[in-house]
Amino acid sequence: MSNNKKPRAVRQMKSQWTGAIALAVSAVAAVALAHTGATGVVLDRMNGMTAMRDTIAELAPMMQGTVPYDTFIVSEGASVIASHAGGTMLSLFPENSLEGVTYAKPEIWADWQEFAALSEELKAYADALAEVAPNGLEPAISPAGEMAGMDHSGMDMTGTPQPTQGFTVAELMGYGAASEKIAVTRGTSDPTILELDLTTLAADDLFNRISATCSSCHAQFRAGRN
């Protein structure tokens, strides 16, 4: 069967894969350029941050409703983010690893508890998004109220949730013009209850929480943008 006689779906899939490969090649080239001079653990963490940034860039249009929502892509993307967060991320920041090309700030080690809490929060949100991707842009059930995020002060059960500053996706990823702000409420919650509640949320809610957590971490602990 000639190319022109192949089913339309096959031709479209081939076109999509061709585009995906081209994007992947471009991304690798961009990473190589941005990370010239970085080695060892610094390069490893830069690559991890870039993987998360690129995943957020891919998922953002789906969450904004500008391209069709794809459950598989959302779930896989969330798994990529989760794989670079939590303990994996923390292991790539040995104390005072500031040699050579790095965007890390000394504040990471001065306030390790906050940095670690943000990393674990990011993993919790990403793991939940991977699980609830089939929910789409609608929550599985209607939550009784806006769920608070994780507390970063020893999980104290007292206190009032405070809204965080909104960040644009462009600001999060380090390029582009300003666009719609992302803002979430973060406060106090028991981590076990938090994980259970997360599965009731819509995918875009969790995505916004992931974005805001990354932005909060960058604002406190990142010196520049790649």
PASEBA-1860 file (N, C-alpha, C; in nm, 3 decimals):
! residues 226
1> MSNNKKPR> 0.086/-0.120/0.000/0.000/0.000/0.000/0.089/0.124/0.000 ~ 0.062/0.219/-0.090/0.142/0.340/-0.097/0.111/0.430/0.022 ~ 0.197/0.530/0.042/0.179/0.625/0.152/0.046/0.696/0.141 ~ 0.008/0.731/0.018/-0.115/0.808/-0.001/-0.239/0.726/0.028 ~ -0.224/0.591/0.023/-0.340/0.506/0.046/-0.347/0.454/0.189 ~ -0.250/0.493/0.273/-0.255/0.452/0.413/-0.372/0.520/0.481 ~ -0.429/0.454/0.583/-0.539/0.518/0.657/-0.497/0.653/0.709 ~ -0.592/0.746/0.713/-0.563/0.882/0.758/-0.501/0.883/0.897
9> AVRQMKSQ> -0.551/0.800/0.990/-0.500/0.797/1.127/-0.352/0.762/1.129 ~ -0.311/0.668/1.040/-0.171/0.628/1.034/-0.086/0.743/0.984 ~ -0.136/0.814/0.879/-0.061/0.927/0.826/-0.047/1.036/0.931 ~ -0.155/1.061/1.006/-0.151/1.163/1.110/-0.054/1.125/1.220 ~ -0.055/0.996/1.259/0.035/0.950/1.365/0.181/0.967/1.322 ~ 0.210/0.933/1.194/0.345/0.947/1.144/0.388/1.093/1.149 ~ 0.296/1.181/1.109/0.325/1.325/1.112/0.352/1.373/1.254 ~ 0.270/1.324/1.348/0.287/1.364/1.488/0.422/1.317/1.542
17> WTGAIALA> 0.459/1.193/1.509/0.587/1.141/1.557/0.704/1.218/1.497 ~ 0.691/1.254/1.368/0.796/1.332/1.303/0.814/1.466/1.374 ~ 0.701/1.530/1.405/0.707/1.658/1.478/0.765/1.641/1.615 ~ 0.728/1.533/1.683/0.778/1.509/1.819/0.929/1.487/1.818 ~ 0.978/1.413/1.717/1.122/1.387/1.708/1.197/1.517/1.684 ~ 1.141/1.601/1.594/1.206/1.729/1.566/1.214/1.816/1.690 ~ 1.104/1.817/1.768/1.103/1.895/1.892/1.204/1.840/1.991 ~ 1.213/1.708/1.999/1.307/1.646/2.093/1.450/1.683/2.057
25> VSAVAAVA> 1.482/1.679/1.927/1.617/1.715/1.883/1.647/1.859/1.919 ~ 1.550/1.949/1.896/1.569/2.090/1.929/1.590/2.108/2.078 ~ 1.512/2.034/2.158/1.522/2.047/2.304/1.659/2.002/2.352 ~ 1.709/1.891/2.296/1.842/1.843/2.335/1.949/1.946/2.301 ~ 1.936/2.007/2.182/2.034/2.108/2.142/2.030/2.228/2.236 ~ 1.908/2.269/2.274/1.894/2.384/2.364/1.953/2.354/2.501 ~ 1.928/2.232/2.550/1.982/2.193/2.681/2.134/2.193/2.677 ~ 2.190/2.138/2.569/2.336/2.132/2.557/2.396/2.272/2.558
33> LAHTGATG> 2.329/2.366/2.489/2.379/2.502/2.484/2.371/2.568/2.621 ~ 2.254/2.553/2.687/2.232/2.620/2.816/2.323/2.565/2.924 ~ 2.358/2.437/2.914/2.431/2.373/3.022/2.580/2.354/2.992 ~ 2.630/2.424/2.889/2.771/2.415/2.858/2.853/2.454/2.980 ~ 2.944/2.366/3.016/3.030/2.395/3.130/2.986/2.327/3.257 ~ 2.861/2.284/3.265/2.813/2.214/3.385/2.855/2.069/3.380 ~ 2.892/2.014/3.493/2.935/1.874/3.500/2.879/1.809/3.627 ~ 2.889/1.678/3.633/2.855/1.603/3.753/2.714/1.628/3.803
41> VVLDRMNG> 2.701/1.644/3.934/2.570/1.656/3.995/2.500/1.784/3.951 ~ 2.576/1.888/3.921/2.516/2.014/3.875/2.448/1.992/3.740 ~ 2.515/1.921/3.649/2.455/1.891/3.519/2.333/1.802/3.536 ~ 2.342/1.704/3.625/2.229/1.613/3.648/2.105/1.690/3.693 ~ 2.123/1.783/3.786/2.006/1.855/3.835/1.955/1.955/3.732 ~ 2.045/2.012/3.652/1.999/2.100/3.545/1.914/2.022/3.445 ~ 1.958/1.902/3.409/1.882/1.820/3.316/1.746/1.783/3.374 ~ 1.742/1.755/3.503/1.615/1.724/3.568/1.520/1.843/3.566
49> MTAMRDTI> 1.572/1.961/3.595/1.489/2.082/3.593/1.438/2.109/3.453 ~ 1.524/2.087/3.354/1.483/2.109/3.215/1.373/2.012/3.174 ~ 1.385/1.887/3.217/1.282/1.788/3.186/1.147/1.830/3.244 ~ 1.148/1.880/3.368/1.023/1.925/3.429/0.968/2.048/3.359 ~ 1.057/2.141/3.325/1.014/2.263/3.255/0.948/2.228/3.122 ~ 1.012/2.139/3.046/0.959/2.103/2.915/0.826/2.030/2.927 ~ 0.812/1.949/3.033/0.686/1.879/3.054/0.574/1.977/3.086 ~ 0.603/2.074/3.170/0.503/2.176/3.203/0.462/2.253/3.079
57> AELAPMMQ> 0.560/2.283/2.993/0.531/2.354/2.869/0.439/2.272/2.779 ~ 0.458/2.140/2.779/0.375/2.052/2.696/0.233/2.041/2.751 ~ 0.221/2.036/2.883/0.089/2.015/2.944/0.007/2.144/2.954 ~ 0.072/2.258/2.962/0.002/2.384/2.985/-0.113/2.409/2.886 ~ -0.093/2.392/2.754/-0.204/2.417/2.661/-0.326/2.328/2.686 ~ -0.303/2.204/2.730/-0.415/2.115/2.762/-0.492/2.167/2.882 ~ -0.419/2.214/2.982/-0.483/2.262/3.103/-0.558/2.393/3.078 ~ -0.514/2.468/2.979/-0.579/2.593/2.944/-0.693/2.572/2.844
65> GTVPYDTF> -0.705/2.447/2.794/-0.812/2.415/2.701/-0.787/2.460/2.559 ~ -0.663/2.494/2.525/-0.635/2.541/2.390/-0.600/2.426/2.294 ~ -0.568/2.308/2.350/-0.549/2.188/2.268/-0.626/2.075/2.337 ~ -0.663/1.970/2.262/-0.738/1.859/2.322/-0.664/1.795/2.439 ~ -0.739/1.761/2.541/-0.683/1.696/2.660/-0.652/1.551/2.627 ~ -0.532/1.505/2.662/-0.489/1.368/2.637/-0.450/1.304/2.770 ~ -0.530/1.211/2.817/-0.508/1.149/2.947/-0.372/1.083/2.957 ~ -0.331/1.011/2.852/-0.203/0.941/2.856/-0.087/1.039/2.868
73> IVSEGASV> -0.088/1.144/2.788/0.021/1.242/2.791/0.027/1.311/2.927 ~ -0.090/1.344/2.982/-0.092/1.410/3.113/-0.036/1.317/3.221 ~ -0.079/1.191/3.219/-0.032/1.095/3.319/0.119/1.072/3.307 ~ 0.166/1.054/3.184/0.309/1.031/3.164/0.390/1.155/3.201 ~ 0.339/1.272/3.165/0.409/1.395/3.200/0.419/1.414/3.349 ~ 0.310/1.386/3.420/0.311/1.398/3.565/0.412/1.301/3.626 ~ 0.422/1.183/3.569/0.520/1.085/3.619/0.663/1.134/3.599 ~ 0.687/1.204/3.488/0.819/1.261/3.464/0.853/1.362/3.573
81> IASHAGGT> 0.758/1.451/3.602/0.780/1.551/3.706/0.806/1.484/3.841 ~ 0.723/1.386/3.874/0.738/1.316/4.002/0.874/1.248/4.013 ~ 0.923/1.196/3.900/1.050/1.123/3.903/1.169/1.214/3.931 ~ 1.152/1.345/3.909/1.260/1.440/3.933/1.240/1.519/4.062 ~ 1.132/1.495/4.132/1.101/1.569/4.255/1.134/1.484/4.378 ~ 1.095/1.534/4.495/1.113/1.458/4.618/1.258/1.424/4.646 ~ 1.280/1.301/4.690/1.414/1.257/4.728/1.514/1.262/4.613 ~ 1.465/1.237/4.491/1.555/1.242/4.376/1.615/1.381/4.361
89> MLSLFPEN> 1.531/1.483/4.370/1.580/1.620/4.360/1.676/1.652/4.474 ~ 1.639/1.615/4.595/1.722/1.648/4.711/1.860/1.583/4.703 ~ 1.867/1.464/4.644/1.995/1.395/4.633/2.092/1.466/4.539 ~ 2.038/1.554/4.454/2.121/1.625/4.357/2.171/1.760/4.409 ~ 2.143/1.786/4.537/2.188/1.910/4.599/2.272/1.882/4.723 ~ 2.386/1.811/4.705/2.474/1.792/4.821/2.519/1.928/4.873 ~ 2.550/1.933/4.998/2.578/2.061/5.064/2.685/2.143/4.991 ~ 2.648/2.269/4.967/2.740/2.367/4.908/2.791/2.328/4.769
97> SLEGVTYA> 2.708/2.259/4.691/2.749/2.222/4.555/2.722/2.339/4.461 ~ 2.807/2.440/4.470/2.790/2.565/4.394/2.903/2.587/4.294 ~ 2.988/2.487/4.274/3.101/2.505/4.186/3.057/2.509/4.040 ~ 3.129/2.586/3.959/3.104/2.590/3.815/2.974/2.658/3.779 ~ 2.914/2.612/3.670/2.790/2.670/3.618/2.672/2.616/3.698 ~ 2.607/2.700/3.773/2.491/2.657/3.852/2.399/2.775/3.879 ~ 2.270/2.745/3.886/2.171/2.847/3.920/2.129/2.837/4.066 ~ 2.183/2.740/4.138/2.146/2.721/4.278/2.198/2.835/4.364
105> KPEIWADW> 2.118/2.873/4.463/2.158/2.979/4.557/2.197/2.916/4.691 ~ 2.285/2.981/4.765/2.325/2.928/4.896/2.206/2.914/4.991 ~ 2.098/2.987/4.965/1.980/2.978/5.051/1.922/2.837/5.057 ~ 1.950/2.755/4.956/1.902/2.617/4.957/1.946/2.546/5.085 ~ 2.074/2.560/5.118/2.127/2.489/5.235/2.102/2.567/5.364 ~ 2.086/2.698/5.351/2.055/2.779/5.469/1.913/2.751/5.517 ~ 1.824/2.717/5.423/1.685/2.688/5.458/1.645/2.554/5.395 ~ 1.722/2.452/5.430/1.703/2.319/5.370/1.563/2.264/5.398
113> QEFAALSE> 1.508/2.291/5.515/1.376/2.238/5.550/1.270/2.289/5.452 ~ 1.275/2.415/5.419/1.179/2.471/5.324/1.200/2.414/5.184 ~ 1.325/2.404/5.142/1.356/2.350/5.011/1.308/2.205/5.000 ~ 1.335/2.127/5.104/1.293/1.987/5.104/1.141/1.976/5.103 ~ 1.073/2.062/5.179/0.927/2.057/5.184/0.867/2.089/5.048 ~ 0.923/2.187/4.978/0.874/2.221/4.844/0.896/2.105/4.747 ~ 1.011/2.039/4.758/1.040/1.926/4.671/0.943/1.811/4.695 ~ 0.914/1.782/4.822/0.821/1.675/4.855/0.678/1.713/4.814
121> ELKAYADA> 0.644/1.840/4.829/0.512/1.888/4.787/0.495/1.871/4.637 ~ 0.599/1.906/4.563/0.594/1.891/4.417/0.570/1.745/4.379 ~ 0.638/1.653/4.446/0.621/1.511/4.416/0.480/1.466/4.449 ~ 0.426/1.512/4.561/0.290/1.472/4.600/0.189/1.518/4.496 ~ 0.202/1.641/4.448/0.110/1.693/4.347/0.127/1.617/4.215 ~ 0.252/1.590/4.176/0.276/1.522/4.048/0.228/1.377/4.052 ~ 0.253/1.308/4.163/0.202/1.171/4.177/0.049/1.169/4.167 ~ -0.015/1.266/4.231/-0.160/1.273/4.227/-0.210/1.301/4.086
129> LAEVAPNG> -0.142/1.390/4.014/-0.184/1.421/3.877/-0.172/1.299/3.788 ~ -0.067/1.220/3.805/-0.051/1.097/3.727/-0.168/1.003/3.751 ~ -0.216/1.000/3.876/-0.326/0.910/3.912/-0.461/0.961/3.864 ~ -0.483/1.091/3.874/-0.617/1.144/3.844/-0.627/1.201/3.704 ~ -0.528/1.179/3.620/-0.535/1.229/3.482/-0.667/1.195/3.414 ~ -0.725/1.075/3.438/-0.854/1.045/3.375/-0.968/1.137/3.420 ~ -0.950/1.207/3.533/-1.053/1.303/3.575/-1.071/1.416/3.476 ~ -0.968/1.443/3.398/-0.974/1.556/3.306/-0.978/1.688/3.380
137> LEPAISPA> -1.049/1.783/3.325/-1.057/1.915/3.383/-1.174/1.931/3.479 ~ -1.232/1.820/3.520/-1.340/1.822/3.619/-1.298/1.739/3.739 ~ -1.325/1.785/3.861/-1.288/1.706/3.980/-1.371/1.578/3.987 ~ -1.312/1.475/4.049/-1.383/1.348/4.065/-1.507/1.367/4.151 ~ -1.495/1.446/4.257/-1.610/1.483/4.339/-1.594/1.630/4.375 ~ -1.698/1.692/4.416/-1.689/1.833/4.454/-1.631/1.843/4.594 ~ -1.511/1.899/4.609/-1.452/1.913/4.743/-1.538/2.002/4.831 ~ -1.535/1.976/4.962/-1.615/2.057/5.055/-1.567/2.200/5.055
145> GEMAGMDH> -1.442/2.223/5.028/-1.387/2.358/5.022/-1.253/2.355/4.956 ~ -1.195/2.467/4.933/-1.062/2.474/4.871/-0.961/2.404/4.959 ~ -0.891/2.305/4.903/-0.795/2.229/4.980/-0.669/2.308/5.002 ~ -0.622/2.307/5.122/-0.498/2.379/5.154/-0.379/2.295/5.111 ~ -0.268/2.362/5.083/-0.146/2.293/5.046/-0.070/2.250/5.169 ~ 0.050/2.203/5.148/0.131/2.152/5.259/0.188/2.265/5.342 ~ 0.197/2.241/5.469/0.263/2.335/5.558/0.413/2.308/5.555 ~ 0.493/2.414/5.563/0.638/2.398/5.558/0.702/2.431/5.692
153> SGMDMTGT> 0.626/2.417/5.798/0.680/2.446/5.932/0.647/2.333/6.026 ~ 0.698/2.215/5.992/0.677/2.100/6.078/0.535/2.046/6.074 ~ 0.461/2.076/5.966/0.324/2.029/5.949/0.235/2.068/6.067 ~ 0.254/2.186/6.119/0.171/2.237/6.228/0.026/2.244/6.181 ~ -0.067/2.194/6.259/-0.207/2.190/6.219/-0.279/2.321/6.248 ~ -0.210/2.420/6.301/-0.274/2.548/6.327/-0.236/2.646/6.220 ~ -0.308/2.758/6.216/-0.273/2.861/6.120/-0.375/2.871/6.009 ~ -0.370/2.980/5.936/-0.465/3.005/5.830/-0.396/3.000/5.696
161> PQPTQGFT> -0.452/2.927/5.596/-0.390/2.922/5.464/-0.377/3.062/5.405 ~ -0.264/3.086/5.340/-0.240/3.215/5.278/-0.220/3.197/5.128 ~ -0.279/3.285/5.046/-0.256/3.274/4.902/-0.113/3.312/4.868 ~ -0.056/3.242/4.771/0.079/3.275/4.727/0.072/3.364/4.603 ~ 0.184/3.428/4.575/0.193/3.513/4.457/0.177/3.429/4.331 ~ 0.098/3.478/4.235/0.082/3.408/4.110/0.206/3.421/4.024 ~ 0.234/3.317/3.946/0.346/3.319/3.854/0.294/3.276/3.717 ~ 0.345/3.336/3.612/0.307/3.293/3.479/0.384/3.167/3.443
169> VAELMGYG> 0.328/3.090/3.348/0.401/2.974/3.299/0.532/3.020/3.236 ~ 0.529/3.134/3.167/0.651/3.187/3.107/0.756/3.217/3.213 ~ 0.714/3.278/3.325/0.808/3.307/3.433/0.864/3.179/3.491 ~ 0.779/3.079/3.505/0.822/2.952/3.560/0.930/2.889/3.474 ~ 0.910/2.895/3.343/1.000/2.826/3.252/1.111/2.914/3.199 ~ 1.106/3.043/3.229/1.218/3.130/3.196/1.218/3.186/3.055 ~ 1.101/3.196/2.991/1.099/3.258/2.860/0.960/3.312/2.831 ~ 0.949/3.389/2.724/0.819/3.435/2.676/0.769/3.557/2.748
177> AASEKIAV> 0.659/3.610/2.697/0.598/3.731/2.754/0.504/3.693/2.866 ~ 0.466/3.793/2.945/0.374/3.769/3.057/0.239/3.722/3.004 ~ 0.175/3.634/3.078/0.043/3.584/3.041/-0.038/3.569/3.168 ~ -0.145/3.491/3.159/-0.233/3.478/3.274/-0.160/3.423/3.396 ~ -0.186/3.482/3.512/-0.119/3.440/3.635/-0.179/3.311/3.690 ~ -0.093/3.232/3.755/-0.136/3.112/3.824/-0.123/3.138/3.973 ~ -0.227/3.113/4.049/-0.217/3.135/4.194/-0.290/3.021/4.265 ~ -0.235/2.976/4.376/-0.299/2.872/4.456/-0.296/2.915/4.601
185> TRGTSDPT> -0.376/2.847/4.682/-0.374/2.872/4.826/-0.293/2.762/4.893 ~ -0.201/2.801/4.978/-0.120/2.703/5.049/-0.127/2.734/5.197 ~ -0.140/2.632/5.277/-0.150/2.653/5.420/-0.110/2.529/5.496 ~ -0.193/2.488/5.591/-0.158/2.374/5.675/-0.250/2.257/5.648 ~ -0.195/2.138/5.658/-0.274/2.017/5.639/-0.193/1.897/5.683 ~ -0.263/1.795/5.730/-0.197/1.669/5.759/-0.158/1.605/5.627 ~ -0.032/1.561/5.608/0.011/1.511/5.478/-0.065/1.388/5.432 ~ -0.107/1.299/5.524/-0.183/1.180/5.484/-0.318/1.219/5.428
193> ILELDLTT> -0.387/1.310/5.496/-0.516/1.358/5.447/-0.498/1.430/5.315 ~ -0.390/1.505/5.303/-0.363/1.579/5.181/-0.355/1.486/5.062 ~ -0.281/1.377/5.076/-0.265/1.285/4.965/-0.398/1.223/4.924 ~ -0.485/1.194/5.021/-0.616/1.137/4.988/-0.703/1.240/4.918 ~ -0.702/1.362/4.966/-0.783/1.468/4.907/-0.740/1.501/4.765 ~ -0.613/1.489/4.736/-0.563/1.526/4.604/-0.631/1.446/4.493 ~ -0.671/1.324/4.520/-0.730/1.240/4.417/-0.870/1.285/4.378 ~ -0.925/1.381/4.450/-1.059/1.430/4.415/-1.052/1.551/4.322
201> LAADDLFN> -0.932/1.601/4.298/-0.918/1.726/4.225/-0.914/1.706/4.074 ~ -0.946/1.811/4.002/-0.932/1.811/3.857/-0.785/1.822/3.819 ~ -0.751/1.775/3.701/-0.612/1.775/3.656/-0.555/1.916/3.651 ~ -0.635/2.012/3.605/-0.580/2.147/3.593/-0.554/2.211/3.729 ~ -0.631/2.173/3.831/-0.606/2.223/3.966/-0.470/2.174/4.014 ~ -0.446/2.045/3.998/-0.317/1.989/4.040/-0.202/2.049/3.958 ~ -0.226/2.069/3.831/-0.123/2.129/3.746/-0.088/2.270/3.794 ~ -0.190/2.347/3.829/-0.165/2.482/3.881/-0.085/2.477/4.011
209> RISATCSS> -0.112/2.378/4.095/-0.038/2.363/4.220/0.107/2.325/4.193 ~ 0.128/2.238/4.095/0.264/2.202/4.055/0.338/2.327/4.008 ~ 0.274/2.406/3.922/0.338/2.526/3.868/0.371/2.626/3.977 ~ 0.277/2.646/4.069/0.299/2.742/4.176/0.409/2.696/4.271 ~ 0.416/2.565/4.296/0.521/2.512/4.382/0.659/2.532/4.318 ~ 0.668/2.503/4.188/0.794/2.527/4.117/0.832/2.676/4.123 ~ 0.734/2.761/4.100/0.761/2.905/4.100/0.807/2.953/4.236 ~ 0.744/2.903/4.340/0.784/2.941/4.475/0.927/2.898/4.504
217> CHAQFRAG> 0.962/2.779/4.460/1.098/2.728/4.480/1.198/2.812/4.402 ~ 1.165/2.843/4.277/1.255/2.924/4.195/1.276/3.061/4.256 ~ 1.167/3.122/4.304/1.176/3.257/4.359/1.270/3.263/4.479 ~ 1.271/3.155/4.557/1.353/3.154/4.679/1.494/3.102/4.658 ~ 1.508/3.006/4.566/1.632/2.928/4.565/1.706/2.926/4.432 ~ 1.657/2.996/4.332/1.722/2.993/4.201/1.775/3.131/4.166 ~ 1.902/3.135/4.123/1.966/3.262/4.097/1.945/3.312/3.955 ~ 1.916/3.224/3.862/1.900/3.266/3.722/1.809/3.174/3.648
225> RN> 1.802/3.190/3.517/1.716/3.107/3.433/1.799/3.048/3.321 ~ 1.765/2.921/3.285/1.833/2.860/3.171/1.740/2.854/3.053
END
